[in-house]
Amino acid sequence: MKQNPFNQEELMLFFEQLWKKSLNPFWVCKPIADDFEMIIANPAAQALDKRQTPGTKFSELIAHSGYSHGILSGYYQCLATKEPVEFEQTVKHNGKEFVFRTFLVPILDDNDKVTHIWGTSHNLTDFLDPQRELLALNELLDAKVRERTEQLNHAMEKLEKLSITDELTQLANRRYFDKALKKEIARAKRSARPLALIYFDIDYFKTFNDTYGHSAGDRCLKQVAKVLAAHAKRSADVVARYGGEEFVMLLPDLHKEQALEVAELVRRDIAKLKLHNENAPAGQVTMSAGIAVVQDNFTADDLLKLADDALYKSKADGRNRSLVAD
Ligand SMILES: Nc1nc2c(ncn2[C@@H]2O[C@H](COP(=O)(O)OP(=O)(O)OP(=O)(O)O)[C@@H](O)[C@H]2O)c(=O)[nH]1
């Protein structure tokens, strides 16, 4: 075996210099009843905490300083396992927080009993600071991306709503209705349930416009739309503005008599609005309705045509009425 190149005296000199000049804190402590007592701490350790003087109890040091909680458990672990222990601890010094990686080495006597613990720490703060800065920046970036994504989703929802809404009445528009109709037809076929469609058309609306002006016409359309919306009570009911003064209502699962009842209720409530129209025989705005109810084998066109024909008939029969297609 190779001989140690240094003699005892030289070694002591080296260790003394290391002890004094090292920038890493070093200390030796010993276990006492329910605590540890500082035996000696090097200048680097004292620079961090000058109370680390011989005889100081660790419990006192910890109680009155910025050491992180739970560091004593590292010492107890070293004592119990008689093995070196490594852990991270934070220390507050002059208002700044330092992160240290601490190493503890047990010193055993001839009876294999831990008499002392030798400790040293390596300051990780400078290494961790840029990492923390990066993490904080990342978090900031994540938050910004989340915020922007939310804004974008919100804008897209708004756009989606706009694309299916009639601007004047705020009812669904024809585009939305056509999609809903296809969906409901498929559903009605699957479940072998009836599907009702009502076409509504304001009577003598051209003369209303001509007499009272386009803005009054717009206000009338809005009021009529409100009445219609109030009668589309179930979540699957759809009411839409189909064209100028034409509205449609899709009522899944309703039979002819029930659909007719809805149309008549709408007509009654339109009459209640008492929107004056001197050119109409009733002296006020009225509505005509055409109702179609289908079941089994039918297409969207079948349903629309049946309802349209029924509406045509109710117009031809004198308006201000609801007719169900045969
Ligand atoms: N104010 C207003 N009028 C509209 C709008 N869209 C369509 N109209 C008008 O609605 C009127 C529809 O007239 P017609 O189709 O002849 O129907 P009508 O006069 O109601 O006759 P009948 O349905 O047979 O009773 C036209 O004068 C259109 O200019 C709108 O958004 N605002």
The ligand as a Gaussian input file, in Angstrom:
#p B3LYP/6-31G(d) Opt

LIG

0 1
 N      -88.785000      46.590000     -40.432000
 C      -88.389000      45.492000     -41.020000
 N      -89.100000      44.994000     -42.045000
 C      -88.696000      43.854000     -42.630000
 C      -87.547000      43.181000     -42.229000
 N      -87.409000      42.068000     -42.988000
 C      -88.426000      42.060000     -43.862000
 N      -89.219000      43.119000     -43.646000
 C      -90.423000      43.511000     -44.361000
 O      -91.461000      42.560000     -44.182000
 C      -92.388000      42.755000     -45.214000
 C      -92.940000      41.443000     -45.660000
 O      -93.944000      41.675000     -46.556000
 P      -94.783000      40.545000     -47.305000
 O      -93.876000      39.362000     -47.582000
 O      -95.429000      41.169000     -48.484000
 O      -95.793000      40.066000     -46.281000
 P      -97.030000      40.785000     -45.568000
 O      -97.122000      42.213000     -45.918000
 O      -96.847000      40.523000     -44.106000
 O      -98.229000      40.011000     -46.143000
 P      -98.839000      38.674000     -45.588000
 O      -97.750000      37.848000     -45.039000
 O      -99.451000      38.056000     -46.814000
 O      -99.861000      39.044000     -44.585000
 C      -91.668000      43.511000     -46.323000
 O      -92.180000      44.815000     -46.409000
 C      -90.225000      43.557000     -45.839000
 O      -89.577000      44.774000     -46.218000
 C      -86.792000      43.751000     -41.140000
 O      -85.771000      43.246000     -40.712000
 N      -87.244000      44.902000     -40.581000

